Amino acid sequence: MIRNGEVLSERWKKMPLCEQMAHVGSEVSRAVHWRKKGKRDLSQNAVDRALELLDMSLDAANSFPRLKEIARVREALVDYFYGSNMYASSDILWQKYFDAFNYAARKTR
């Protein structure tokens, strides 16, 4: 029997990278939104979902440059939301980064 997580993982592997990253960006946007509203638990849930999606993208990565990019994004997100922000990320930086993927994903549809 195939569980929902396995079905999602298989669908995720078939998605273009720009679409995967656009979905991750949606979760990051939610995390930022809830953090600004002072809803720490909702923000943390969104970050956790974004990291889970990035983990699925890492599993689906079929080339070293793609793997490297996804791993660095994951590392920087963890640093921004849970660490000391040593990479000096900001809400606007993350929005701009993921907006490019959202634009590319919409353009290919």
Residue pairs with C-beta under 8 A, 6 or more apart in sequence:
8 56
9 56
9 59
12 20
12 53
12 56
12 57
12 60
13 56
13 59
13 60
16 105
16 108
17 57
17 66
17 101
18 101
18 104
18 105
18 108
19 101
19 105
19 108
20 53
20 56
20 57
20 60
21 57
21 73
21 98
21 101
21 105
22 98
22 101
22 102
22 104
22 105
22 106
23 53
24 50
24 53
24 54
24 57
24 73
24 98
24 101
25 94
25 97
25 98
25 99
25 101
25 102
26 98
27 46
27 47
27 49
27 50
27 53
28 46
28 47
28 50
28 77
28 94
28 98
29 94
29 95
29 98
30 42
30 43
30 46
31 43
31 44
31 46
31 47
31 50
31 81
32 43
32 91
32 94
32 95
33 43
34 40
34 42
34 43
34 46
35 43
36 91
43 81
44 81
47 77
47 81
47 82
50 77
51 74
51 77
51 78
54 70
54 73
54 74
54 77
55 74
57 70
58 67
58 70
58 71
58 74
61 67
61 70
73 97
76 87
76 89
77 94
79 85
79 86
79 87
79 89
80 87
80 89
80 94
